[in-house]
Amino acid sequence: MIKKSIFLLAFLAIIFSCKKEKVKTEISEKKHSKIEVTSLDYNQLKPYLERKDDKTYVINFWATWCAPCVKELPYFEKINKAYANQNVEVLLVSLDFPKQVDKKLIPFIKKRNLQSEVVLLDDTKENVWIPAINENWSGALPATLIYNKNNRKFYEQSFTYEALENELKTFLNP
């Protein structure tokens, strides 16, 4: 039924050539929701890591090629959904290769229906930004930063959902 509707729309678009582009765009938008990933260098990412408002931030550093990262992503998604009404915000900072955003990262986001905000950290000066994020971080993935205006903690580890939730609760109920 959908294919017949699309065919009919395409046929009408050809007949009414002045509306051709609009119909193609509408079909494309319905068929493929557009996902864009913002690419940031460390200086652009830094404000995300230093907010001083009433929210608690869970910042996960990950990559599609990192098996432990992929395994724990659903836990961050679950936290994002379960704690959104408690002023918790999850940010997924991808360390994927910039040249593979369209071929790997965006299809990964679509396939797993990630709802948390995803940004790409595209900065080759890892000797600067890794210790700036946390002086003890080796650069290994996955890694997570949880912070609010009163507390800040960095984790160079994988999480189970229960462990992640327990850590988050220490920020919400000090």
MIDOSE-1310 file (N, C-alpha, C; in nm, 2 decimals, decimal comma, always signed):
residues 174
mikk	+0,08/-0,12/+0,00/+0,00/+0,00/+0,00/+0,09/+0,13/+0,00; +0,19/+0,13/+0,08/+0,28/+0,24/+0,09/+0,35/+0,26/-0,05; +0,40/+0,15/-0,10/+0,47/+0,16/-0,23/+0,38/+0,22/-0,34; +0,25/+0,17/-0,34/+0,15/+0,23/-0,44/+0,13/+0,38/-0,42
sifl	+0,12/+0,42/-0,29/+0,11/+0,56/-0,26/+0,23/+0,64/-0,31; +0,35/+0,59/-0,28/+0,47/+0,66/-0,32/+0,48/+0,66/-0,47; +0,44/+0,56/-0,54/+0,44/+0,55/-0,69/+0,34/+0,66/-0,74; +0,22/+0,66/-0,68/+0,12/+0,76/-0,73/+0,18/+0,90/-0,70
lafl	+0,23/+0,93/-0,59/+0,29/+1,06/-0,56/+0,40/+1,10/-0,66; +0,49/+1,00/-0,69/+0,59/+1,02/-0,79/+0,54/+1,05/-0,93; +0,43/+0,98/-0,96/+0,37/+0,99/-1,09/+0,31/+1,13/-1,11; +0,24/+1,18/-1,00/+0,18/+1,31/-1,00/+0,29/+1,42/-1,00
aiif	+0,40/+1,39/-0,94/+0,51/+1,49/-0,94/+0,56/+1,51/-1,08; +0,57/+1,40/-1,15/+0,62/+1,41/-1,29/+0,52/+1,50/-1,37; +0,39/+1,47/-1,35/+0,29/+1,54/-1,43/+0,29/+1,69/-1,40; +0,30/+1,72/-1,27/+0,30/+1,86/-1,22/+0,45/+1,90/-1,19
sckk	+0,53/+1,92/-1,30/+0,67/+1,94/-1,28/+0,71/+2,05/-1,19; +0,62/+2,15/-1,18/+0,66/+2,26/-1,09/+0,66/+2,22/-0,94; +0,60/+2,11/-0,91/+0,60/+2,06/-0,77/+0,69/+1,94/-0,75; +0,76/+1,91/-0,85/+0,85/+1,79/-0,85/+0,94/+1,78/-0,73
ekvk	+1,02/+1,89/-0,70/+1,11/+1,89/-0,59/+1,05/+1,87/-0,46; +0,94/+1,94/-0,44/+0,87/+1,94/-0,31/+0,82/+1,80/-0,28; +0,76/+1,73/-0,38/+0,71/+1,59/-0,36/+0,83/+1,50/-0,33; +0,94/+1,51/-0,40/+1,05/+1,43/-0,37/+1,10/+1,45/-0,23
teis	+1,11/+1,57/-0,19/+1,15/+1,60/-0,05/+1,06/+1,54/+0,05; +0,93/+1,56/+0,03/+0,83/+1,50/+0,13/+0,84/+1,35/+0,14; +0,86/+1,29/+0,02/+0,87/+1,14/+0,02/+1,00/+1,10/+0,10; +1,11/+1,17/+0,06/+1,23/+1,14/+0,13/+1,23/+1,16/+0,28
ekkh	+1,16/+1,27/+0,33/+1,15/+1,30/+0,47/+1,07/+1,19/+0,54; +0,96/+1,14/+0,47/+0,88/+1,04/+0,54/+0,95/+0,90/+0,54; +1,03/+0,88/+0,44/+1,09/+0,75/+0,43/+1,22/+0,74/+0,51; +1,29/+0,85/+0,52/+1,42/+0,85/+0,60/+1,42/+0,98/+0,68
skie	+1,41/+0,96/+0,81/+1,42/+1,07/+0,90/+1,57/+1,11/+0,90; +1,59/+1,24/+0,88/+1,73/+1,29/+0,87/+1,80/+1,30/+1,01; +1,91/+1,24/+1,03/+1,99/+1,25/+1,15/+2,12/+1,32/+1,12; +2,14/+1,42/+1,20/+2,26/+1,50/+1,18/+2,34/+1,49/+1,31
vtsl	+2,47/+1,47/+1,30/+2,56/+1,47/+1,42/+2,65/+1,59/+1,41; +2,64/+1,67/+1,52/+2,73/+1,79/+1,53/+2,87/+1,74/+1,56; +2,96/+1,80/+1,48/+3,11/+1,77/+1,50/+3,17/+1,88/+1,58; +3,23/+1,85/+1,69/+3,29/+1,95/+1,78/+3,44/+1,92/+1,80
dynq	+3,52/+2,03/+1,81/+3,65/+2,01/+1,86/+3,64/+2,03/+2,01; +3,75/+2,01/+2,08/+3,75/+2,01/+2,23/+3,70/+2,14/+2,28; +3,74/+2,25/+2,23/+3,70/+2,39/+2,27/+3,55/+2,41/+2,26; +3,49/+2,35/+2,16/+3,35/+2,35/+2,14/+3,27/+2,26/+2,24
lkpy	+3,34/+2,15/+2,27/+3,28/+2,05/+2,36/+3,28/+2,10/+2,51; +3,39/+2,17/+2,54/+3,42/+2,21/+2,68/+3,30/+2,27/+2,75; +3,22/+2,36/+2,69/+3,10/+2,41/+2,76/+3,00/+2,30/+2,80; +2,99/+2,20/+2,73/+2,90/+2,09/+2,77/+2,95/+2,02/+2,89
lerk	+3,08/+2,03/+2,92/+3,14/+1,96/+3,04/+3,15/+2,05/+3,16; +3,10/+2,17/+3,15/+3,12/+2,27/+3,26/+3,00/+2,35/+3,29; +2,88/+2,30/+3,27/+2,76/+2,37/+3,30/+2,74/+2,38/+3,45; +2,68/+2,50/+3,49/+2,66/+2,52/+3,63/+2,52/+2,55/+3,66
ddkt	+2,43/+2,48/+3,60/+2,28/+2,50/+3,62/+2,23/+2,39/+3,72; +2,10/+2,37/+3,72/+2,04/+2,28/+3,81/+2,03/+2,14/+3,76; +2,09/+2,11/+3,65/+2,08/+1,97/+3,59/+2,20/+1,89/+3,64; +2,18/+1,76/+3,63/+2,29/+1,66/+3,64/+2,32/+1,61/+3,50
yvin	+2,44/+1,61/+3,46/+2,48/+1,57/+3,33/+2,56/+1,43/+3,33; +2,52/+1,35/+3,24/+2,58/+1,22/+3,22/+2,64/+1,22/+3,08; +2,78/+1,23/+3,08/+2,85/+1,24/+2,95/+2,92/+1,11/+2,92; +2,88/+1,04/+2,82/+2,95/+0,91/+2,79/+3,03/+0,93/+2,67
fwat	+3,16/+0,89/+2,68/+3,26/+0,89/+2,57/+3,26/+0,74/+2,51; +3,23/+0,73/+2,39/+3,21/+0,60/+2,33/+3,25/+0,60/+2,18; +3,24/+0,48/+2,12/+3,26/+0,47/+1,97/+3,19/+0,34/+1,92; +3,15/+0,35/+1,80/+3,08/+0,23/+1,74/+3,16/+0,11/+1,73
wcap	+3,30/+0,13/+1,73/+3,39/+0,01/+1,71/+3,43/-0,04/+1,85; +3,38/+0,01/+1,96/+3,41/-0,03/+2,09/+3,30/-0,12/+2,15; +3,32/-0,25/+2,15/+3,22/-0,34/+2,20/+3,17/-0,31/+2,34; +3,25/-0,29/+2,44/+3,19/-0,25/+2,57/+3,10/-0,13/+2,56
cvke	+3,14/-0,03/+2,48/+3,06/+0,09/+2,47/+2,92/+0,06/+2,41; +2,92/-0,02/+2,31/+2,80/-0,05/+2,24/+2,71/-0,13/+2,34; +2,77/-0,22/+2,42/+2,69/-0,30/+2,51/+2,62/-0,21/+2,62; +2,69/-0,11/+2,66/+2,63/-0,02/+2,77/+2,54/+0,09/+2,72
lpyf	+2,54/+0,12/+2,59/+2,46/+0,23/+2,54/+2,32/+0,22/+2,58; +2,25/+0,11/+2,57/+2,11/+0,10/+2,61/+2,09/+0,15/+2,76; +2,19/+0,13/+2,84/+2,17/+0,18/+2,98/+2,17/+0,33/+2,99; +2,25/+0,39/+2,91/+2,25/+0,54/+2,90/+2,11/+0,59/+2,85
ekin	+2,06/+0,52/+2,75/+1,94/+0,55/+2,69/+1,82/+0,54/+2,79; +1,83/+0,43/+2,87/+1,73/+0,41/+2,97/+1,74/+0,51/+3,08; +1,86/+0,55/+3,12/+1,88/+0,66/+3,22/+1,82/+0,79/+3,16; +1,85/+0,82/+3,04/+1,80/+0,94/+2,98/+1,65/+0,95/+2,99
kaya	+1,58/+0,84/+2,96/+1,44/+0,84/+2,96/+1,38/+0,84/+3,10; +1,44/+0,75/+3,18/+1,38/+0,74/+3,32/+1,40/+0,86/+3,41; +1,51/+0,94/+3,38/+1,54/+1,05/+3,47/+1,53/+1,19/+3,41; +1,47/+1,19/+3,29/+1,45/+1,32/+3,23/+1,37/+1,42/+3,31
nqnv	+1,27/+1,37/+3,38/+1,19/+1,45/+3,47/+1,26/+1,49/+3,60; +1,38/+1,44/+3,62/+1,46/+1,48/+3,74/+1,58/+1,56/+3,70; +1,57/+1,63/+3,59/+1,67/+1,72/+3,55/+1,81/+1,65/+3,52; +1,80/+1,54/+3,46/+1,92/+1,46/+3,42/+1,92/+1,47/+3,26
evll	+2,04/+1,50/+3,21/+2,06/+1,50/+3,07/+2,18/+1,41/+3,03; +2,16/+1,33/+2,93/+2,26/+1,24/+2,88/+2,32/+1,30/+2,75; +2,45/+1,30/+2,74/+2,51/+1,33/+2,61/+2,61/+1,22/+2,57; +2,59/+1,17/+2,45/+2,68/+1,07/+2,40/+2,79/+1,13/+2,31
vsld	+2,91/+1,13/+2,35/+3,02/+1,19/+2,28/+3,09/+1,08/+2,20; +3,07/+1,07/+2,07/+3,13/+0,97/+1,99/+3,27/+1,01/+1,95; +3,36/+0,91/+1,96/+3,50/+0,92/+1,92/+3,53/+0,84/+1,79; +3,42/+0,82/+1,72/+3,44/+0,76/+1,59/+3,52/+0,84/+1,49
fpkq	+3,57/+0,78/+1,39/+3,65/+0,85/+1,29/+3,56/+0,95/+1,21; +3,60/+1,07/+1,20/+3,51/+1,17/+1,13/+3,47/+1,13/+0,99; +3,56/+1,06/+0,92/+3,53/+1,02/+0,78/+3,43/+0,91/+0,77; +3,39/+0,85/+0,89/+3,30/+0,74/+0,89/+3,16/+0,78/+0,95
vdkk	+3,14/+0,91/+0,97/+3,01/+0,95/+1,03/+2,89/+0,90/+0,95; +2,90/+0,93/+0,81/+2,79/+0,90/+0,73/+2,77/+0,75/+0,71; +2,88/+0,68/+0,70/+2,88/+0,53/+0,67/+2,86/+0,44/+0,79; +2,90/+0,49/+0,91/+2,89/+0,40/+1,03/+2,81/+0,47/+1,14
lipf	+2,85/+0,59/+1,18/+2,79/+0,65/+1,30/+2,64/+0,67/+1,28; +2,60/+0,74/+1,18/+2,46/+0,78/+1,16/+2,37/+0,65/+1,14; +2,42/+0,55/+1,06/+2,34/+0,43/+1,05/+2,33/+0,36/+1,18; +2,43/+0,36/+1,26/+2,43/+0,30/+1,40/+2,32/+0,37/+1,49
ikkr	+2,32/+0,50/+1,48/+2,22/+0,58/+1,56/+2,08/+0,54/+1,52; +2,06/+0,53/+1,38/+1,93/+0,50/+1,33/+1,89/+0,36/+1,37; +1,98/+0,26/+1,35/+1,95/+0,12/+1,38/+1,91/+0,10/+1,53; +1,98/+0,17/+1,62/+1,96/+0,15/+1,76/+1,86/+0,26/+1,82
nlqs	+1,81/+0,34/+1,73/+1,71/+0,44/+1,77/+1,75/+0,52/+1,89; +1,88/+0,57/+1,89/+1,93/+0,65/+2,00/+1,85/+0,78/+2,01; +1,81/+0,81/+2,13/+1,73/+0,93/+2,16/+1,81/+1,04/+2,23; +1,92/+1,00/+2,29/+2,01/+1,09/+2,36/+2,08/+1,18/+2,25
evvl	+2,12/+1,29/+2,29/+2,20/+1,38/+2,20/+2,33/+1,31/+2,17; +2,37/+1,30/+2,05/+2,50/+1,25/+2,01/+2,58/+1,36/+1,94; +2,70/+1,38/+1,98/+2,80/+1,47/+1,92/+2,92/+1,39/+1,89; +3,00/+1,44/+1,79/+3,12/+1,38/+1,75/+3,24/+1,47/+1,80
lddt	+3,33/+1,41/+1,87/+3,45/+1,48/+1,91/+3,55/+1,46/+1,81; +3,57/+1,57/+1,73/+3,67/+1,56/+1,62/+3,78/+1,65/+1,65; +3,88/+1,60/+1,72/+3,99/+1,68/+1,76/+4,11/+1,59/+1,77; +4,21/+1,61/+1,69/+4,33/+1,53/+1,69/+4,43/+1,55/+1,80
kenv	+4,40/+1,65/+1,89/+4,49/+1,69/+2,00/+4,45/+1,61/+2,12; +4,45/+1,48/+2,11/+4,41/+1,40/+2,23/+4,50/+1,42/+2,35; +4,63/+1,45/+2,33/+4,72/+1,48/+2,44/+4,68/+1,60/+2,52; +4,59/+1,69/+2,46/+4,54/+1,81/+2,53/+4,41/+1,78/+2,59
wipa	+4,31/+1,72/+2,51/+4,18/+1,71/+2,57/+4,16/+1,59/+2,66; +4,23/+1,48/+2,64/+4,21/+1,37/+2,74/+4,24/+1,41/+2,88; +4,36/+1,47/+2,91/+4,39/+1,51/+3,05/+4,31/+1,63/+3,09; +4,26/+1,71/+3,00/+4,17/+1,82/+3,03/+4,03/+1,77/+3,08
inen	+3,99/+1,66/+3,02/+3,86/+1,60/+3,07/+3,88/+1,54/+3,21; +3,99/+1,46/+3,22/+4,02/+1,41/+3,35/+4,17/+1,37/+3,35; +4,24/+1,42/+3,45/+4,39/+1,41/+3,45/+4,43/+1,26/+3,46; +4,35/+1,17/+3,51/+4,38/+1,03/+3,53/+4,33/+0,94/+3,41
wsga	+4,26/+1,00/+3,31/+4,21/+0,93/+3,20/+4,32/+0,88/+3,11; +4,33/+0,75/+3,09/+4,42/+0,70/+2,99/+4,38/+0,72/+2,85; +4,26/+0,75/+2,83/+4,20/+0,76/+2,69/+4,12/+0,64/+2,65; +4,12/+0,54/+2,74/+4,05/+0,41/+2,71/+3,90/+0,44/+2,71
lpat	+3,83/+0,36/+2,63/+3,68/+0,37/+2,62/+3,62/+0,24/+2,67; +3,50/+0,24/+2,72/+3,42/+0,36/+2,75/+3,46/+0,44/+2,87; +3,42/+0,56/+2,87/+3,45/+0,65/+2,98/+3,33/+0,74/+3,00; +3,30/+0,78/+3,13/+3,18/+0,85/+3,16/+3,21/+0,96/+3,26
liyn	+3,16/+1,08/+3,24/+3,16/+1,19/+3,33/+3,02/+1,22/+3,38; +3,00/+1,22/+3,51/+2,88/+1,26/+3,57/+2,91/+1,38/+3,65; +2,83/+1,48/+3,63/+2,85/+1,60/+3,71/+2,72/+1,69/+3,73; +2,73/+1,77/+3,83/+2,63/+1,88/+3,85/+2,71/+1,99/+3,91
knnr	+2,64/+2,09/+3,95/+2,71/+2,21/+4,01/+2,77/+2,18/+4,15; +2,73/+2,07/+4,21/+2,79/+2,03/+4,34/+2,89/+1,92/+4,34; +2,89/+1,84/+4,24/+2,97/+1,72/+4,24/+3,02/+1,69/+4,10; +3,13/+1,62/+4,09/+3,19/+1,58/+3,96/+3,27/+1,45/+3,98
kfye	+3,24/+1,35/+3,89/+3,31/+1,22/+3,90/+3,33/+1,16/+3,76; +3,45/+1,11/+3,74/+3,49/+1,05/+3,61/+3,51/+0,90/+3,63; +3,46/+0,82/+3,53/+3,47/+0,68/+3,54/+3,53/+0,62/+3,41; +3,64/+0,56/+3,42/+3,70/+0,49/+3,31/+3,67/+0,34/+3,32
qsft	+3,55/+0,31/+3,28/+3,50/+0,17/+3,30/+3,37/+0,15/+3,22; +3,32/+0,03/+3,22/+3,19/-0,01/+3,16/+3,09/-0,01/+3,28; +2,97/+0,01/+3,25/+2,86/+0,01/+3,35/+2,76/-0,10/+3,32; +2,70/-0,15/+3,42/+2,57/-0,22/+3,41/+2,47/-0,11/+3,43
yeal	+2,34/-0,14/+3,40/+2,24/-0,04/+3,43/+2,23/-0,01/+3,58; +2,24/-0,11/+3,66/+2,22/-0,09/+3,80/+2,34/+0,00/+3,86; +2,46/-0,03/+3,82/+2,58/+0,05/+3,86/+2,57/+0,19/+3,82; +2,53/+0,21/+3,69/+2,51/+0,35/+3,64/+2,40/+0,42/+3,72
enel	+2,29/+0,36/+3,74/+2,18/+0,42/+3,81/+2,22/+0,45/+3,96; +2,29/+0,36/+4,02/+2,34/+0,38/+4,16/+2,44/+0,50/+4,16; +2,53/+0,52/+4,07/+2,62/+0,63/+4,06/+2,54/+0,76/+4,04; +2,44/+0,76/+3,95/+2,36/+0,87/+3,92/+2,29/+0,92/+4,05
ktfl	+2,23/+0,82/+4,12/+2,16/+0,85/+4,24/+2,24/+0,93/+4,35; +2,37/+0,90/+4,35/+2,46/+0,97/+4,45/+2,47/+1,12/+4,41; +2,44/+1,16/+4,29/+2,44/+1,30/+4,25/+2,30/+1,36/+4,28; +2,20/+1,28/+4,27/+2,06/+1,33/+4,29/+2,02/+1,34/+4,43
np	+2,08/+1,24/+4,51/+2,05/+1,24/+4,66/+2,17/+1,24/+4,74; +2,25/+1,35/+4,74/+2,37/+1,35/+4,82/+2,35/+1,33/+4,97
